[in-house]
Amino acid sequence: MNNMEFIQLLIGIGQILAVAIIPIIIWFGGIKYQNRKAKRDAQLNLFLTLMANRKSNPITKEWVDALNTIDVVFQDNHKVRHAWREYLDSLNEKSPHFQSNNAFLLDLLSEMAMVLGYKNLKQTEIDRFYSPKYFGSQMSRQEILFQENLRVLMHSKNCSEGFSEEEYQKHYDELLERDV
């Protein structure tokens, strides 16, 4: 076997190895990329949920669920987890930081924003929130309905006795005055 045949043999073996190994390398690279993308998507969804519900009153289930997943979704980021622990501590009424828990929330959301690449998002922008009056009036209507249902259930012998039109209007006006 001369040098030329040996080189051709090595080239042939190299081509066979390349055909066998390159798909495996691409497959592993694809899995690694998908895992990183899934982790980033989970972090982004968590952050957006917290941002969307940050000033909701009353707090939403989505808000609580998102807070409770921070340790899992940001498990590799010590700064976010530390900010979460500080915010969680500030939510306790006995905490000396209870009155300033919004500052700890802003720190938490800022840390998350930095991890996700929103480096120019300032705390003043995170603190800004829009809530139309319509939502507030809807909540007061819901509260009125709740109070009225509670009153009927607690102070009625049965639900079949209704108000006259005048009694109903007077009672409804009293509820609205109490709500304001």
C-alpha positions in Angstrom: 0.0 0.0 0.0 1.5 3.3 -1.1 1.0 6.7 0.4 -1.7 7.7 -2.0 -3.8 4.6 -1.2 -3.3 5.2 2.5 -4.4 8.8 2.2 -7.5 7.7 0.3 -8.3 5.1 2.9 -8.0 7.7 5.7 -10.3 10.0 3.7 -12.8 7.2 3.2 -12.8 6.4 6.9 -13.1 10.1 7.8 -16.1 10.4 5.5 -17.8 7.4 7.0 -17.1 8.7 10.5 -18.4 12.2 9.5 -21.6 10.7 8.1 -22.1 8.7 11.3 -21.0 11.3 13.9 -22.3 14.7 12.5 -26.0 13.7 12.9 -25.4 12.7 16.5 -23.6 16.0 17.2 -26.4 17.9 15.6 -29.0 15.9 17.6 -27.2 16.7 20.9 -26.9 20.3 19.9 -30.6 20.5 19.1 -31.6 19.0 22.4 -29.3 21.4 24.3 -30.8 24.4 22.3 -34.4 23.2 23.0 -33.7 22.8 26.7 -32.2 26.3 26.9 -35.1 27.8 25.0 -37.7 26.0 27.2 -35.9 27.4 30.3 -35.8 30.9 28.9 -39.5 30.7 27.8 -40.5 29.6 31.3 -38.5 32.5 32.8 -40.0 35.0 30.4 -43.6 33.7 31.0 -43.1 33.9 34.7 -41.7 37.5 34.5 -44.5 38.6 32.2 -47.1 37.1 34.5 -45.6 39.0 37.5 -45.4 42.2 35.5 -49.0 41.9 34.2 -50.4 41.2 37.7 -48.0 43.3 39.9 -50.6 45.8 41.0 -53.8 43.7 40.9 -56.1 44.2 43.7 -57.2 41.7 44.9 -54.2 39.6 44.0 -54.8 37.0 41.4 -54.2 33.3 41.5 -51.8 33.7 38.6 -49.7 36.1 40.7 -49.4 33.7 43.6 -48.7 30.7 41.3 -46.0 32.7 39.5 -44.3 33.7 42.8 -44.4 30.1 44.0 -42.5 28.9 40.9 -39.6 31.4 41.1 -37.3 29.0 42.9 -37.7 26.4 40.2 -37.7 28.5 37.1 -34.7 30.6 38.3 -33.0 27.8 40.2 -29.6 28.7 38.8 -29.8 32.4 39.5 -28.8 33.3 43.0 -29.6 37.1 42.7 -33.2 36.4 41.6 -33.7 33.9 44.3 -32.2 36.2 47.0 -34.5 39.0 45.8 -37.4 36.6 46.0 -36.6 35.7 49.6 -36.3 39.3 50.6 -39.7 40.1 48.9 -41.3 37.1 50.5 -40.0 38.3 53.9 -41.3 41.8 53.3 -44.8 40.4 52.7 -45.0 39.2 56.3 -47.0 41.7 58.4 -44.4 41.2 61.3 -41.5 42.0 59.0 -39.7 45.4 59.6 -39.9 45.8 55.8 -43.6 45.2 55.5 -44.4 48.9 54.8 -41.8 49.0 52.0 -42.6 45.7 50.3 -43.1 47.4 47.0 -39.4 48.3 46.9 -38.5 44.7 47.4 -40.9 43.7 44.6 -39.2 46.2 42.3 -35.8 44.7 43.2 -37.1 41.2 42.3 -38.6 42.3 39.0 -35.5 44.2 38.1 -33.3 41.2 38.8 -35.5 39.1 36.5 -35.5 41.8 33.8 -31.7 41.8 33.9 -31.5 38.0 33.5 -33.9 38.1 30.6 -31.9 40.8 28.8 -34.1 43.8 29.6 -31.1 45.8 30.8 -32.6 49.2 30.0 -35.8 48.6 32.0 -35.7 51.0 35.0 -37.5 50.4 38.3 -39.6 53.5 37.7 -40.9 51.9 34.4 -41.5 48.6 36.2 -43.5 50.5 38.9 -45.6 52.2 36.3 -49.0 50.5 35.9 -52.2 51.2 34.0 -55.6 50.3 35.4 -58.7 51.9 33.9 -61.5 53.2 36.2 -63.8 50.7 34.5 -62.0 47.8 36.2 -62.4 49.5 39.6 -66.1 50.1 39.0 -66.5 46.4 38.0 -64.9 45.4 41.2 -67.2 47.6 43.3 -70.2 46.1 41.5 -68.9 42.6 42.3 -68.4 43.6 45.9 -71.9 45.0 46.0 -73.2 41.7 44.6 -71.2 39.7 47.2 -72.4 41.9 50.1 -76.0 41.7 49.0 -75.9 37.9 48.6 -74.3 37.6 52.0 -76.9 39.8 53.5 -79.7 37.8 52.0 -78.2 34.5 53.1 -77.5 35.7 56.6 -80.6 37.8 57.4 -83.4 36.1 55.5 -85.7 33.4 56.6 -85.8 32.3 53.0 -84.9 33.5 49.5 -88.4 33.7 48.3 -89.4 37.0 49.9 -88.3 39.9 47.6 -88.1 43.6 48.0 -90.7 45.9 46.6 -89.4 48.2 43.8 -89.1 51.1 46.2 -87.4 49.0 48.9 -85.0 47.6 46.4 -84.0 51.0 45.0 -83.5 52.4 48.5 -81.4 49.5 49.6 -79.3 49.6 46.4 -78.6 53.3 46.8 -77.5 52.7 50.4 -75.1 50.0 49.2 -73.7 52.4 46.6 -73.2 55.1 49.2 -71.5 52.7 51.6 -69.1 51.6 48.8 -68.0 55.1 48.0 
